[in-house]
């Protein structure tokens, strides 16, 4: 298995480097202008923020019992997270800050981690509305959460 992964990596890596070189002109890249700070396809230096959510201990969900979740807000440290603006759809969502973690010692990008709790749900598959928050005065939205509560 490891041999196949190594083989494909060695085989395909030069192709992706070639395609970057070929696409450079298509995107009108100017070597005199430095590229922005990019992480996960988001440009954080201009105020863009990434918001992701997850359910903690997904394997231990029980019908009717509270559901614990986490929210990860990746943003420029100059843009503050408005803790009172978290919403699940149109409803207020109470969160607790776990920590603010810098991406690196040389970057202004940080990840703010929050915990939340939802009321228990009945057995079945549930699609929760997206979680929203204001960061640096702009509203950011995560993808909807799909939760399956087993029998």
C-alpha positions in Angstrom: 0.0 0.0 0.0 2.7 2.5 1.0 4.6 1.7 -2.2 1.6 2.6 -4.3 1.1 5.9 -2.5 4.8 6.7 -2.9 4.7 5.8 -6.6 1.7 7.9 -7.4 3.1 10.8 -5.4 6.4 10.7 -7.3 4.5 10.2 -10.6 1.9 13.0 -10.1 3.8 15.6 -8.2 5.8 16.8 -11.2 2.5 17.1 -13.2 0.9 19.4 -10.7 4.1 21.5 -10.6 3.9 21.7 -14.4 0.3 22.7 -14.4 1.0 25.5 -11.9 3.7 26.8 -14.2 1.3 26.6 -17.2 -1.6 28.2 -15.4 0.6 31.1 -14.1 0.0 33.1 -17.3 -3.7 32.3 -17.4 -4.2 34.0 -14.0 -2.0 37.0 -15.0 0.5 36.4 -12.2 3.0 39.2 -11.8 6.2 38.1 -10.0 6.8 41.7 -8.8 3.6 41.6 -6.7 3.9 39.1 -3.8 1.2 36.5 -3.4 -1.2 37.0 -0.5 -1.2 34.8 2.5 -3.3 31.7 1.6 -4.6 28.9 3.8 -7.3 26.5 2.8 -8.0 28.5 -0.4 -9.0 31.5 1.7 -7.1 34.8 1.6 -7.1 35.9 5.2 -4.9 39.1 4.8 -7.8 40.9 3.2 -10.3 40.1 6.0 -11.7 36.8 4.7 -12.7 34.4 7.4 -13.3 30.6 7.4 -15.9 29.1 9.7 -16.2 25.4 10.2 -18.3 23.4 12.6 -18.3 19.9 13.9 -20.2 17.6 16.3 -18.0 16.3 19.1 -18.1 12.5 19.9 -20.4 11.8 16.9 -20.2 8.1 17.6 -21.8 8.6 21.1 -25.0 10.4 20.1 -28.1 9.3 22.0 -31.6 10.3 21.2 -32.8 13.1 23.5 -29.4 13.8 25.0 -27.6 17.2 24.5 -25.2 17.3 21.6 -21.8 19.0 22.0 -20.2 20.7 19.1 -17.2 22.9 18.2 -16.8 25.9 16.0 -13.4 26.9 14.4 -13.1 30.5 13.2 -9.9 31.1 11.1 -9.3 34.8 10.7 -6.9 37.6 10.8 -6.2 38.6 14.4 -7.1 42.2 13.6 -10.7 41.1 12.9 -12.4 40.3 16.2 -15.0 37.7 16.6 -18.3 39.1 18.0 -19.1 36.3 20.5 -22.7 37.7 21.0 -23.5 37.3 17.3 -23.3 33.5 17.0 -26.6 32.1 15.5 -27.9 28.7 14.5 -30.1 29.7 11.6 -32.1 32.6 13.1 -31.7 31.6 16.8 -29.1 32.8 19.2 -26.4 30.2 19.9 -24.5 30.4 23.2 -20.8 29.6 22.8 -17.8 29.3 25.1 -14.4 30.3 23.9 -11.9 27.4 24.3 -8.9 29.2 23.0 -7.3 31.5 20.4 -4.4 29.7 18.7 -2.1 31.5 16.3 -1.3 29.7 13.0 2.4 30.5 13.5 4.6 32.9 15.2 5.1 34.9 12.0 1.5 35.1 10.9 -1.4 37.3 12.0 -3.8 34.4 11.3 -5.4 32.7 14.2 -8.0 30.0 14.9 -10.6 30.8 17.5 -12.2 27.7 18.9 -15.6 27.7 20.5 -17.8 25.0 22.1 -21.6 24.9 21.9 -24.4 22.6 23.0 -27.6 21.7 21.3 -30.8 20.2 22.7 -31.1 16.5 22.1 -32.7 15.3 18.9 -34.9 12.3 18.2 -33.7 9.2 16.3 -33.2 10.0 12.6 -31.2 12.2 10.2 -31.4 15.9 10.9 -30.1 18.9 8.9 -29.3 21.8 11.1 -29.3 25.3 9.7 -25.9 27.0 9.1 -24.1 28.6 12.0 -23.4 32.4 11.5 -21.1 34.8 13.3 -19.8 38.3 12.7 -16.0 38.6 12.4 -14.5 42.1 11.8 -18.0 43.4 11.2 -18.8 41.0 8.4 -21.1 38.0 8.7 -19.6 34.6 8.0 -21.6 31.4 7.6 -20.6 27.7 7.9 -22.1 24.9 6.0 -25.2 23.2 7.4 -24.6 20.3 9.8 -26.1 16.9 9.1 -26.5 14.8 12.2 -27.7 11.2 12.3 -29.0 10.1 15.7 -28.9 6.3 15.8 -31.5 4.0 17.3 
